[in-house]
Amino acid sequence: MLDLLNGFVVELRNAGLPVSLTENLDAMEAVQHIPISDREAFKYALGATLIKNNSHWRAFETVFEVYFSL
């Protein structure tokens, strides 16, 4: 799971989103409490911990949908 989330954070950064180490750690903690099978809860847990600014939400969603594609 850690490699998966680290890869996602790298992709967010590549898309121009500023994600700090603290936010990365917060995201890792948050998803431990969410079943990965609940895609929507997983997405919003990551968004709540990794997105600082509402203007970054669209880029986050795009990266999420590509990175965690079905």
C-alpha positions as CSV (number, residue, x, y, z in Angstrom):
1,M,0.0,0.0,0.0
2,L,2.8,2.4,0.8
3,D,4.4,2.0,-2.6
4,L,1.0,2.6,-4.2
5,L,0.4,5.8,-2.3
6,N,3.9,7.1,-2.8
7,G,3.5,6.6,-6.5
8,F,0.2,8.5,-6.4
9,V,1.8,11.4,-4.6
10,V,4.6,11.4,-7.2
11,E,2.0,11.7,-9.9
12,L,0.2,14.5,-8.0
13,R,3.5,16.4,-7.8
14,N,4.2,15.8,-11.5
15,A,0.8,17.3,-12.2
16,G,1.9,20.4,-10.2
17,L,0.1,19.8,-6.9
18,P,2.2,20.7,-3.9
19,V,2.1,17.7,-1.6
20,S,4.2,17.8,1.6
21,L,5.7,14.9,3.4
22,T,3.4,15.6,6.3
23,E,0.3,15.4,4.0
24,N,1.7,12.2,2.5
25,L,2.0,10.7,6.0
26,D,-1.5,11.9,6.9
27,A,-2.9,10.3,3.8
28,M,-1.2,7.0,4.7
29,E,-2.8,7.1,8.1
30,A,-6.2,8.1,6.8
31,V,-6.5,5.2,4.3
32,Q,-5.7,2.7,7.0
33,H,-9.2,3.4,8.3
34,I,-11.0,3.2,5.0
35,P,-11.6,0.0,3.1
36,I,-9.8,0.2,-0.2
37,S,-12.8,-1.4,-1.9
38,D,-14.8,1.7,-1.0
39,R,-13.4,3.8,-3.9
40,E,-15.3,6.9,-3.1
41,A,-14.3,7.0,0.6
42,F,-10.7,6.2,-0.4
43,K,-10.7,9.1,-2.9
44,Y,-12.1,11.6,-0.4
45,A,-9.8,10.4,2.4
46,L,-6.9,11.1,0.0
47,G,-8.3,14.4,-1.1
48,A,-8.9,15.6,2.4
49,T,-5.3,14.9,3.4
50,L,-3.5,15.8,0.2
51,I,-5.3,18.8,-1.3
52,K,-4.6,22.2,0.2
53,N,-6.6,24.4,-2.2
54,N,-10.0,23.9,-3.8
55,S,-8.4,24.9,-7.1
56,H,-6.3,21.7,-7.1
57,W,-9.4,19.4,-6.8
58,R,-9.9,19.0,-10.6
59,A,-6.2,18.0,-11.1
60,F,-6.4,15.6,-8.1
61,E,-9.5,14.0,-9.5
62,T,-7.9,13.5,-12.9
63,V,-4.8,12.0,-11.4
64,F,-6.8,9.8,-9.1
65,E,-9.0,8.5,-11.9
66,V,-6.0,7.6,-14.1
67,Y,-3.8,6.2,-11.3
68,F,-6.5,4.2,-9.7
69,S,-8.3,3.3,-12.9
70,L,-10.5,0.2,-12.8
